[in-house]
Amino acid sequence: MTDLFISLGAWNWLIVGFILMALELLAPGIFLFWLGLAALLTGLATFAFASVAALSWQAQFLLFAVLAVAAVPLWRRMAHGGEAESRATNPFLNRRTDALVGREFTLEKPIVGGVGTVRIDDTFWRVTGPDVPAGSRVKIVQADGVNLIVAAV
């Protein structure tokens, strides 16, 4: 088995790299792309150094391990970099109710027993607060999940 691996040389790494990347397409999100990229780079490095001096299989495995470990911070930076950028451009991303705090609206239905509704754009929201009649202006003071806590204006 080791003779087969040694005889194929760089082709092993290229084949393994393409297989890992294909597996990533079948089961996305399991981190195989970066291992496949490390294998492809190892194969290319083995081809490049073949004309100068052949890399031993131990050196090839060491190069693959270094590239695979280096891929982890690269992947983390790419994966979480976009998230930080999105937060900077839209601080209320996935927190729609927090964006409503401080705004004033007109009650659609009166607040009776501490519960009423307000229409915001094309959506009716449940509001809680002191009893006030329909048509009154209220200010959202706090967001609690999907409930908005209001105060009369």
Backbone hydrogen bonds, N-H to C=O, Kabsch-Sander energy under -0.5 kcal/mol:
donor,donor_aa,acceptor,acceptor_aa,energy
5,F,1,M,-2.1
6,I,2,T,-2.7
7,S,3,D,-2.4
8,L,4,L,-1.9
9,G,5,F,-1.4
11,W,8,L,-1.6
12,N,9,G,-1.1
13,W,9,G,-0.7
14,L,10,A,-1.9
15,I,11,W,-2.7
16,V,12,N,-2.9
17,G,13,W,-2.6
18,F,14,L,-2.4
19,I,15,I,-2.3
20,L,16,V,-2.6
21,M,17,G,-2.2
22,A,18,F,-2.2
23,L,19,I,-2.4
24,E,20,L,-1.7
25,L,21,M,-1.4
26,L,22,A,-1.5
27,A,23,L,-2.6
30,I,27,A,-0.8
35,L,31,F,-0.9
36,G,32,L,-2.6
37,L,33,F,-2.5
38,A,34,W,-2.1
39,A,35,L,-2.1
40,L,36,G,-2.5
41,L,37,L,-2.6
42,T,38,A,-2.1
43,G,39,A,-2.3
44,L,40,L,-2.5
45,A,41,L,-2.6
46,T,42,T,-2.3
47,F,43,G,-2.1
48,A,44,L,-2.5
49,F,45,A,-2.5
50,A,46,T,-0.8
51,S,47,F,-0.6
51,S,48,A,-0.5
53,A,49,F,-2.4
60,Q,56,S,-2.1
61,F,57,W,-2.2
62,L,58,Q,-2.2
63,L,59,A,-2.6
64,F,60,Q,-2.5
65,A,61,F,-2.5
66,V,62,L,-2.4
67,L,63,L,-2.6
68,A,64,F,-2.7
69,V,65,A,-2.3
70,A,66,V,-2.3
71,A,67,L,-1.3
72,V,68,A,-0.7
72,V,69,V,-0.7
74,L,70,A,-1.2
75,W,71,A,-2.9
76,R,72,V,-2.5
77,R,73,P,-2.6
78,M,74,L,-2.2
79,A,75,W,-2.9
80,H,76,R,-2.6
81,G,77,R,-1.6
82,G,78,M,-0.9
84,A,80,H,-1.8
85,E,81,G,-1.9
86,S,82,G,-2.2
87,R,83,E,-2.2
88,A,84,A,-1.8
89,T,85,E,-1.9
90,N,86,S,-2.5
93,L,90,N,-1.7
95,R,92,F,-2.4
98,D,95,R,-0.6
99,A,95,R,-0.9
99,A,96,R,-0.6
100,L,96,R,-0.6
100,L,97,T,-1.1
101,V,97,T,-0.6
101,V,98,D,-0.7
102,G,140,I,-3.1
103,R,100,L,-2.0
105,F,138,V,-2.6
107,L,136,S,-2.7
108,E,117,T,-1.7
109,K,117,T,-1.7
111,I,132,V,-2.3
112,V,110,P,-0.9
112,V,115,V,-2.2
115,V,112,V,-1.2
116,G,127,V,-2.5
117,T,109,K,-0.9
118,V,125,W,-2.1
119,R,106,T,-0.8
120,I,118,V,-0.6
120,I,123,T,-3.0
121,D,119,R,-0.5
123,T,120,I,-2.1
125,W,118,V,-3.2
125,W,123,T,-0.5
127,V,116,G,-2.7
128,T,148,L,-2.6
129,G,114,G,-1.2
132,V,111,I,-0.7
135,G,107,L,-1.8
136,S,133,P,-1.4
138,V,105,F,-3.0
139,K,151,A,-2.9
140,I,103,R,-2.5
141,V,139,K,-0.5
141,V,149,I,-2.7
142,Q,149,I,-1.6
144,D,147,N,-3.2
147,N,144,D,-2.1
148,L,126,R,-2.3
149,I,142,Q,-3.0
150,V,128,T,-2.9
150,V,148,L,-0.5
151,A,139,K,-2.1
153,V,137,R,-2.2
